[in-house]
Amino acid sequence: MIHPSYVDLMNVVNKGVEEGEEPVISSRYSIVMATSKRARQIIAGDEVMIDASPRDKALTVAVNELYQDKLGILTDEEKIAMAETIAKKNAEADAEEANAEKAGDKEGKKEDKKESKKDSEESAEV
């Protein structure tokens, strides 16, 4: 028998769902897709979120991450909300970077003027 079973994994993923609500996942296919996607991320170099043996294959690690509740499966609404949050944070970071560049440009221009003035004063002294 394979441990954890699909039923165990589905129970972990759906544990926060109240009675009467639609479960986050209702098929083994969703478990397979989520763990395979995570396994590809691990193979690509993403950090492992659990204590795993170096001998463990990426899929085994992904299944164990899901079973230990370190990995979650998002609903469509949660995906949209997450995408909006990320877009908002990226826009804020871009604005801060632009403001920092503007402040740096102003400082750079002030320093250039000071250096020009200093150079012209030194030239006049010679």
Secondary structure as GFF3:
##gff-version 3
##sequence-region A 1 126
A	DSSP	alpha_helix	6	13	.	.	.	ID=ss1
A	DSSP	alpha_helix	28	43	.	.	.	ID=ss2
A	DSSP	alpha_helix	58	67	.	.	.	ID=ss3
A	DSSP	alpha_helix	76	125	.	.	.	ID=ss4
###
